[in-house]
Amino acid sequence: MHIKGLTLEHRFGMRDETKRLLSSIALAAGTLGTALLVRKRVKSKEAVDGNRWARPGMSVTFRAELMPGRDASERTFRVKTLLPSNRVLLDKVSGEHTKGEFERIR
């Protein structure tokens, strides 16, 4: 397109390569900014909330269908460690376990 004998490239002084570079930088900055905001929101929620479904030392009872034929007292164990993934390690039981495996949390 010509305006008074000049192309848009001459009038605005940007070539296609420059426009692509600036667009890429703007997109990367937006993506990074969004990622940082989401991360900050998650961290602040954990810091303020602080409530976890389990804490070391508390008792948890496996659901009956996971350990059929055992009484509730035989399915109850103490939490040894709460992992960053919100899974737990239990005393006298191997493996990592999630909240959904337990029927009640005391």
N, C-alpha and C positions, 0 to 999 in steps of 0.2 A: 504494500500500500504506500502510495506516495502522497505526501502533504507538502506543498510548496517546493517540490523538487527533491525532498529528502525522504529516505526510507525511515521506518520506525527504528531500525537498528541505529541509524545515524542520529536520529532525533533524541532517543533515550540513552544512547551510549552503551547498550548491553547486547552482547551476543548470546546466542542460544546456550553456549557452554557456560557462560556466567550465570544465566538464569537457572540452568539445571543445578549448578553448584550451590547457589543461594537457596533454591528450593530444597535441596538435600540437607543443607545445614539447618534450615528451619524445621524440617520434618524430624531430624535427629534431636534437635533441642526440645521440640514438643514431646517426643517419645520419652526422652530422659526426664523431663520435668514431670510428666505424668507418672512415671515409675517411681520417682522420688516422693511424690505426694502420696501415692498408694502405700508405699513402704512406711512413710512417716505415720499415716493414719493407722496402719496395722500395729506398729510399735506402740503408739500412744494409747490405743485401745487396750492392749495387753498390760501396759503399765498402770493405767487407771483402773481397769477391771480387776486384774490380778487374780481373779477367781479361776481356778482350774477345777476340772471334774475330779481330780484325785490329788492327794498330797502324800508324801512319804509318811509311812506309819499308819495310815488309815486302812480300814478293812473293806474289802470288796468281795462280793459273792458272785460266782459264775452263774449264768442262767442254767436252769435245770436241764434243758435240752443239750447243752454242751457237755454235761457230765451226768448222763442218765444213771439212775439207780443209787445216787449218792445223796445223803442228807445235806441240808443247807450248811451245817457246820463243817462238813467235809469239803464243801465247795467254796469256803471262805478263806481268803488269804490276805496277807498284809502287803501294802505297796512298799517296795524297796526304793524305787527311783521313778521319777516322772521325767520322761525324755522330751526333748524339744519338739518332737513330732506329735505330742499329746498322747503317746503310747506310754504304757507303764511296764516296769519290770517288777515281778512279784517274788517274795520269799518262797522258797521251796517249789517254784514252778518255773520251767524254762520258757524262754521266748518273750516276745513283746506282745502286749495285749491292748486292745482298744476299749473305749467306753461301752460300745455296743455289745461286748461279750458279757457284761455284768448285769444282774437283775436289779440290784439296789446298791446304793453307795451310802455307807454309814459314816 
